[in-house]
Amino acid sequence: MKDSIVEPSISELLKKVNNKFSLVILSARVARQNIDKDKDVKQEKHINYLTQSVRQIYEDKVQYKMIDVE
């Protein structure tokens, strides 16, 4: 994981989520949840919610279920 400029790398994240499309959707939804959760809390520091969500996915702090559509 240290070889990548962006941590965690896409290849590491794809071990957690089965494809790039699902990774984008999942990380955006987690980021939106984090933003909504923090709306009531006034914070002075800048938080990059997308980076935070990707790290949560990598650290297995997010539970999700894939739905097969046929």
CYANA upper distance limits for C-alpha pairs under 8 A (distance plus 0.5 A):
  1 MET  CA      7 GLU  CA      7.30
  1 MET  CA      8 PRO  CA      6.86
  1 MET  CA      9 SER  CA      7.05
  1 MET  CA     12 GLU  CA      7.74
  2 LYS  CA      7 GLU  CA      8.02
  4 SER  CA      8 PRO  CA      8.01
  4 SER  CA      9 SER  CA      6.42
  5 ILE  CA      9 SER  CA      8.29
  8 PRO  CA     12 GLU  CA      6.78
  8 PRO  CA     13 LEU  CA      7.20
  8 PRO  CA     54 VAL  CA      8.20
  8 PRO  CA     55 ARG  CA      7.41
  8 PRO  CA     58 TYR  CA      7.53
  9 SER  CA     13 LEU  CA      6.80
 10 ILE  CA     14 LEU  CA      6.54
 11 SER  CA     15 LYS  CA      7.29
 12 GLU  CA     16 LYS  CA      7.82
 12 GLU  CA     58 TYR  CA      8.20
 13 LEU  CA     17 VAL  CA      6.86
 13 LEU  CA     23 LEU  CA      8.24
 13 LEU  CA     57 ILE  CA      8.14
 13 LEU  CA     58 TYR  CA      6.47
 14 LEU  CA     18 ASN  CA      6.26
 14 LEU  CA     19 ASN  CA      6.66
 14 LEU  CA     20 LYS  CA      7.53
 14 LEU  CA     23 LEU  CA      8.05
 16 LYS  CA     57 ILE  CA      7.94
 16 LYS  CA     58 TYR  CA      7.24
 17 VAL  CA     22 SER  CA      7.22
 17 VAL  CA     23 LEU  CA      6.46
 18 ASN  CA     22 SER  CA      7.51
 18 ASN  CA     23 LEU  CA      8.24
 19 ASN  CA     23 LEU  CA      6.83
 20 LYS  CA     24 VAL  CA      6.71
 21 PHE  CA     25 ILE  CA      6.83
 22 SER  CA     26 LEU  CA      6.39
 23 LEU  CA     27 SER  CA      6.43
 24 VAL  CA     28 ALA  CA      6.60
 25 ILE  CA     29 ARG  CA      6.70
 26 LEU  CA     30 VAL  CA      6.66
 27 SER  CA     31 ALA  CA      6.52
 27 SER  CA     50 LEU  CA      7.09
 27 SER  CA     53 SER  CA      5.99
 27 SER  CA     54 VAL  CA      6.25
 27 SER  CA     57 ILE  CA      7.92
 28 ALA  CA     32 ARG  CA      6.66
 28 ALA  CA     50 LEU  CA      7.22
 28 ALA  CA     53 SER  CA      8.12
 29 ARG  CA     33 GLN  CA      6.74
 30 VAL  CA     34 ASN  CA      6.72
 30 VAL  CA     50 LEU  CA      8.49
 30 VAL  CA     53 SER  CA      6.04
 30 VAL  CA     62 VAL  CA      8.46
 31 ALA  CA     35 ILE  CA      6.69
 31 ALA  CA     49 TYR  CA      5.61
 31 ALA  CA     50 LEU  CA      5.76
 31 ALA  CA     52 GLN  CA      7.79
 31 ALA  CA     53 SER  CA      5.76
 32 ARG  CA     36 ASP  CA      6.64
 32 ARG  CA     49 TYR  CA      8.34
 33 GLN  CA     37 LYS  CA      6.52
 34 ASN  CA     38 ASP  CA      6.67
 34 ASN  CA     49 TYR  CA      7.27
 34 ASN  CA     53 SER  CA      8.31
 35 ILE  CA     39 LYS  CA      6.64
 35 ILE  CA     49 TYR  CA      7.41
 38 ASP  CA     42 LYS  CA      7.99
 47 ILE  CA     52 GLN  CA      8.33
 48 ASN  CA     52 GLN  CA      6.79
 49 TYR  CA     53 SER  CA      6.55
 50 LEU  CA     54 VAL  CA      6.74
 51 THR  CA     55 ARG  CA      6.77
 52 GLN  CA     56 GLN  CA      6.75
 53 SER  CA     57 ILE  CA      6.76
 54 VAL  CA     58 TYR  CA      6.75
 55 ARG  CA     59 GLU  CA      6.56
 56 GLN  CA     60 ASP  CA      6.70
 56 GLN  CA     61 LYS  CA      5.59
 56 GLN  CA     62 VAL  CA      6.67
 57 ILE  CA     61 LYS  CA      6.48
 57 ILE  CA     62 VAL  CA      5.93
